[in-house]
Amino acid sequence: MKKRILFIIITLAVFTSICSCGIINKPVDKKTGFSDFLKQTELSIRKENWSEAKKSISEAEKVWKKVKPILQIDIDHDYINNIEDDFVKLNAFIDTKEKGNSLATVMLIKDTWDNIGSL
C-alpha cells in the first residue's frame, strides 16, 4: 500500500513538473485575456490603427506583469526575456508606425505565448 501511494506521488510530481506550465497557461489566459489583447493589437496593426494598437499593447503589458511571476516558477527564463524584449520592440515599431515589423513582433509574442507549455 505504501509503495503504491509513493508511486502515485512520484508520478504526479513528475507529471506536474513536466507539463505544469501548460496546465497553468490556459486557465491564466482565459482569466486574464492576454491572448485577446494580443489579437486586438494584431488587428489594429493590420488596420493601421496605431492609437488602438498602442492601447491594446499597453493593456497586454499590464496583464503580462501579473502573469509573469506565475510563469517564472516553471519555465526557462529565456522565454520570459524573449517576450519582454518583443514588447519593447513592438512598442517602438508601433510608435514609428512600421506595420511589417509590428505585425511580425506581435505574432512572435503570440506564438511564444501559445506554445509556452510545450517549450
C-alpha positions in Angstrom: 0.0 0.0 0.0 2.8 2.4 0.9 4.6 1.6 -2.3 1.5 2.4 -4.3 1.0 5.8 -2.6 4.6 6.6 -3.1 4.4 5.7 -6.7 1.4 7.9 -7.2 3.0 10.8 -5.5 6.2 10.5 -7.6 4.2 10.1 -10.8 2.1 13.2 -10.0 5.2 15.2 -9.2 7.0 14.2 -12.4 3.8 14.9 -14.5 3.4 18.3 -12.8 7.0 19.3 -13.3 6.9 18.3 -17.0 3.8 20.0 -18.0 2.6 22.3 -15.3 3.2 25.4 -17.4 0.8 24.0 -19.9 -1.7 23.3 -17.2 -1.3 26.9 -15.8 -1.1 28.7 -19.1 -4.6 28.1 -20.4 -6.6 28.9 -17.3 -4.4 32.0 -16.7 -5.0 33.1 -20.3 -8.8 32.7 -20.0 -8.8 34.6 -16.7 -6.6 37.5 -17.8 -7.4 37.7 -21.6 -3.8 38.1 -22.5 -4.3 36.4 -25.9 -7.3 38.6 -26.6 -5.2 41.8 -26.1 -2.5 40.4 -28.4 -5.2 39.5 -31.0 -6.7 43.0 -30.7 -3.2 44.5 -31.1 -2.7 42.4 -34.3 -6.0 43.5 -35.8 -5.3 47.2 -35.0 -1.8 46.9 -36.7 -3.4 45.3 -39.7 -5.8 48.2 -40.0 -3.0 50.6 -39.2 -5.0 52.0 -36.3 -1.9 52.9 -34.3 -3.7 54.6 -31.4 -5.8 51.4 -30.8 -2.7 49.2 -31.2 -0.9 51.3 -28.6 -3.8 51.0 -26.2 -4.2 47.2 -26.6 -0.5 46.5 -26.3 -0.4 48.7 -23.1 -3.2 46.5 -21.7 -1.4 43.3 -22.7 1.7 44.5 -20.9 -0.3 45.2 -17.8 -1.6 41.7 -17.9 1.9 40.3 -18.7 3.3 41.9 -15.5 0.7 40.0 -13.5 1.2 36.7 -15.4 5.0 36.7 -15.5 5.6 35.8 -11.8 3.4 32.8 -12.1 5.3 31.5 -15.2 8.8 32.3 -13.9 8.5 29.5 -11.4 8.1 26.8 -14.1 9.7 27.8 -17.4 13.1 28.8 -18.8 13.7 32.5 -18.2 14.9 32.9 -21.8 11.2 32.6 -22.9 10.2 35.3 -20.4 13.0 37.5 -21.6 12.1 37.0 -25.3 8.5 38.1 -24.6 9.7 41.1 -22.7 12.2 42.0 -25.5 9.5 41.6 -28.1 7.2 44.0 -26.1 10.0 46.7 -26.2 10.4 46.2 -29.9 6.7 46.2 -30.6 6.2 49.5 -28.7 9.0 51.0 -30.8 7.5 49.7 -34.1 4.1 50.9 -33.2 5.4 54.3 -32.2 7.2 54.6 -35.6 4.2 53.0 -37.4 6.1 50.2 -39.0 3.4 47.8 -40.0 5.5 44.9 -41.1 7.8 44.9 -38.1 4.9 45.5 -35.7 2.9 42.6 -37.2 5.8 40.2 -37.1 6.7 41.1 -33.5 3.1 40.7 -32.1 2.9 37.4 -33.9 6.2 36.3 -32.3 4.8 37.2 -28.9 1.6 35.3 -29.7 3.5 32.2 -30.9 5.7 32.1 -27.8 2.6 32.5 -25.5 0.6 29.9 -27.4 3.5 27.4 -27.3 4.9 28.2 -23.9 3.5 25.0 -22.3 5.4 22.8 -24.9 8.7 24.7 -24.7 
